[in-house]
């Protein structure tokens, strides 16, 4: 059910945040946009949705972080990928 709730773009964002713990959201989204050929506007919209779901948290000019819920989601997804 969780995988059906989050789309592929949101999953990419979560993985990138977990790999770049000291980066700002803007930095991560720019890099992700270039690497995955996803429009920056799409990444921003999906980041906003992740924040509304309280999976990530960020403020202007501060690093982005996974919340406890975000860490749980990521760990569940990692477990699903290995099955």
N, C-alpha and C positions, 0 to 999 in steps of 0.2 A: 504494500500500500504506500509506503514511504517513497519508493522510487517513482510511483505513478503521480505523487503529489509534486515532486520536484522535477523540473524539466532538465534536459541535458545541459543547457547553458548554465543553469544554477549549480549543477553538479560540478561543472568545470570551474566555476568561480570558487566553490568551496575547496576544491582540491588545490587551486592556485593560492588561496589564502593560507591554507595549512602548510604550503611549501615556502611561503614568503612571510614569515612571522613578523618581520620588522618593517614591512612596506606599507605605504598608504594605499587606500583603495584605488585612487586615481592611477597610481603607478602600476598596480596589478592589472587593472582593467586595460590600460594602454598596451601593456605587454601581451596580455591574453588576446586582445583584439588583433594584434599583428600576427601572433603565432597561430591563431585558430581561424583567422579570416572571418571573425564575427564583428558586426558593426558595434562601435563603441556605445552607441545609443541603446542597443539591445542589452549590452552588458550592464549599463547603468540602470535600466529598468529592472532587470532581474536582480541586481544588487539591492535595489530599493525593496523589492518583494521579500528578499531574504532578511532584510532588516525588519520589515513589518512582521515577519514570522518569528522574529527574535532568534534567528539562527546566527546572524553576524551583528556586530556593533561597530560603529565608526563615527568619528566627528571630523570636521574640517581640519586638515593638516595634521591629523593624528593617524597612527597605524590602525589598520583594520584588524579585528580579532573575531575568532569564533566564540560564541557564547558557550555555556555548558551544554545547552541544547544542540548547538552547532557541532560541538565535539562528539556528542552522542550520535548525531545523524551521520557524521563522517565515519565514526567507528563502525556503525551498523552497515554502512555502504561498503566499507573495506571488507567486512565479513561476507557480504553478499557477493562481492567480486571474486573471492577466493573459492566459492562453492562451484 
